[in-house]
Structure formats: C-alpha cells, structure tokens
Amino acid sequence: MDTTQMVIIGIAAVLLLIVVIWFFSTWNRFIKLEENAENAWSNIDVLLNQRYDMIPNLMNIVKGYAQHEREIFEQFAQARQTAAGALAQGDVKGVAAAEGILSGMLPRINMVAEQYPDLKANENFNNLQNQLVSLENQIADRREFYNAASTNFNKAIQMIPASLVAGVKGCQRRELWQVAAHVRENVQITF
C-alpha cells in the first residue's frame, strides 16, 4: 500500500468519524429537546390536576348557596371530566379545548357568587378563588414554556441535515397548546 492510498484511507476515516460524531451529537440534542418538551408538559399536568381537584371544592361551596343553578354545575363537571380525560391521554388539543370551556365557565361561577352576598363573604370560597387565580397564572406561564420547548423541538427536527437523524430516530412533530377561538371572544354570561 503506497502513501497515497494511506492518505485517502486516513481522510475517509476522519470524515467517517466526523459524520458519526455529528450523528450522535444530533441524536442527543433531539433527546434533550424532547425531554425539555416532556418536562414542560409534565409541569402543566401537575398544575391542571391541582386545578381539577380544586374545582369540585369550589363547586360544592357554591352549590350550598345556589341550589337552583344546577345546570351550571353539571356543565362544569362535564367540562372538568373531559379535560381530565384528555390530560390523561396526553392529548394537547383536547386539553386546550376543554380548558377553553372551563375558562369560559369560571366567570359564570363568579356571577353566581355575586348574586349571593353570603357566598362572597365565605372565607373558603374566597381562598379557593384566589388559589384558582394563582393556578391560572402558573398554567399560562407553563403553557408558554411548553409551546417554546415544543417549537424548538419542531424546528430542530425539520432542519436539514438534522432532519435525516430525526427521521432515523422517529421524531414526530409536537402539538402546540393553542387557545380555542371561542375563548378569545367576549364571555357571554346568561342564567
């Protein structure tokens, strides 16, 4: 074997080593991005479960004062059940849609409270309302973080040449949490 062949083999080996290193570093970057998005979703999951656990307590307090508002409570319970089911399945679109319905119903509960001065003065009711507001703010922050992490992942798996590694790894585009159109509209409160 002459020196020219050895140089060619050496260059090919170095190029192959560079490609292998690039492949594995890209693979590992996808794992990191995917885990960031999963972590962000887990944070949302924890907060939403806290919220879903808190809502029945709020509803029970309101029920004690507003017996004739049964339809609101049934709708609220159905929306909560739908949201919890979508959350358990990891269905981002389903959770977003159900959350939109729940968010639209919270003002109705507040309107019921306005009609009952004793309820407005109830310390448990006020504490639960304050906790819900705090959770809503945390959920909004976590939703923003989740969408940012998912967007970073989605962009990374589409860029060439990294998309080749994404294809081999089986990376799938992550759904973003988008606010349902009906939530953006003005809330209509009717009894």
N, C-alpha and C positions, 0 to 999 in steps of 0.2 A: 504494500500500500504506500503510495507516494504522499508527499506533503500536501498536495492539492486536494486529494481525497480526504485526508485527515482534517483539513481546514473546513471543507464542505460539511463533513460529518459533525465537526465541532460547532459550526454555525447552526446547522439543523438541530442539534441537541439543545443549544442555547435558546433557539426560537421555540422549540417544543416546550422547554422548561418555562419560558415566559408565558406561553399560552396556557399551560397547566396552572401556573400561579395565578394568572388573570382569571381563569375559570373558577378556581376555588375561592378566590377573594370576592368575586362577583356573587357566587353562590352564598357565601357567608354574609355578604351585605344584604341579600334578599331575606335571609333568615332574620337578620337584625331588624329590617324594616317591617317584616311580617309580625315579628314579636312585639314591636312597638305598637302596631295597629291592634293586635290582640289584647295587649295590656290596656290600651285606651278603651277598648270595648268592655273589658272586664271592669274597669272603673265605672263606666256608665251602668253596667249591670248591677253593681253593688248599690249605687245611688237609686236606681229605679226600683230595686227590690225594697229598699228602705221606704221609698215613697209609696209603693204599693201596699206595704204593711201599715203605713200611717193613714192612708186614705180611709180604710174601714173605721178606724177610731174617730176620725173627723165626721164621717157619715153617721156613726152611731150617736154622737153628741147632737148633731143637727136633727136627726130623726126624733130624738126625745122632745124637741121643741116644735118641730114642723111635721106632725103626723100626716097631714094631707098632701104633702109634697112627694108622695110615693114614687111617682113616675121618674123624677129626677134621680132618686136613689137607685132605681132599677137600671136606668141608663148608665149611671156612673159605675155600678157593679159590673155591668156587661162590658163597658169600655175597659175597666181595670182587668177583667178576666182576659179579654182579647190581647191587651198589652202584655200581660204576664205570659200568655201562651206564645206570642211572637218572640218575646225576650228569651224564653226557654229554648226556642228553636234557633236563636241567633239570627233571626230574620230582621235585618236592619230596616228595610222598607216597611215591614209590618209593624215594627215597634214605632217607627216615626209616624205612621198613620194613626195608630192607636193613641200615641202620646198627643197628637194634634187634637184628637177628640177629647181626651182627658183635660188638656189645657183649655179647650174651649168651654168645658163644663165647670171648671173651677169658679169662674165669675158668677155662674148661676147659684152655686152654693153660697157665695158671698152675698148675693142678693137675698137669698132666704134668710141669712143671718141679719141683714138689715131690717127685715120685717119683724124680727123678734129681739127686742132690746135685752131681754134676759140672756139670750144666747150670745149676743155681742159682748155682754159683761162676763160670760163664763170664762174662767181662767184657763181651763183645759182647752177650750175651743181656740182661744187666742194663742196659747202656746203651740198648738198643732198648726195653726195658720202660719205662725212665724217660722216654725220648723219647715213647713212646706215651701215657703218663700225662699228660705235658705237653700233647701234642696234643689229648687228650680234653678237658682243661680249656679249652683255647683254642676248641675246637669248641663246647663248651657255651656259652661266652661269646658267640661269634659267632652261634650259633643263637638266643640270646636277643635279640641286636641285630637279626637278620634278622626275627624274629617281631614285634618292636616296630616296625620300619620298615614291614613289610607291614601290620600292624594300623593304623598311622597312615594309610597309603595307602587301605586298605579303608574306613576310617571317612570319609575325605575324599570318596571318590567316591560315597558313599551319602547325604551330607548335602544337603538342599535349600537353596538353589537350585544349588549347585555340581554336583549330580548331572546337571543339564542339560548342563553343559560336559563332564562325564565321558562322557556318552552321545555327544556330538558327537565327542569325542576317541577314543572306542572303548576306554576304560579297562575292564579286566577285573579282577575280584577276584583277589588273590594268595593262593595256598595258604600256610597256616602249617605250620611243621615241628612235628608233634606226635609225641610218643614213643608207640611202639606199645604196646598193652596188655600184650603178653607180656613186655616189658622191665621193666614195673613190678612184675612178680611176682618172687618169690624165685627165684634161679638154682638150677636143678637140675643138679648135676654128676654124670654117670654115665660109667663106662668099661666 
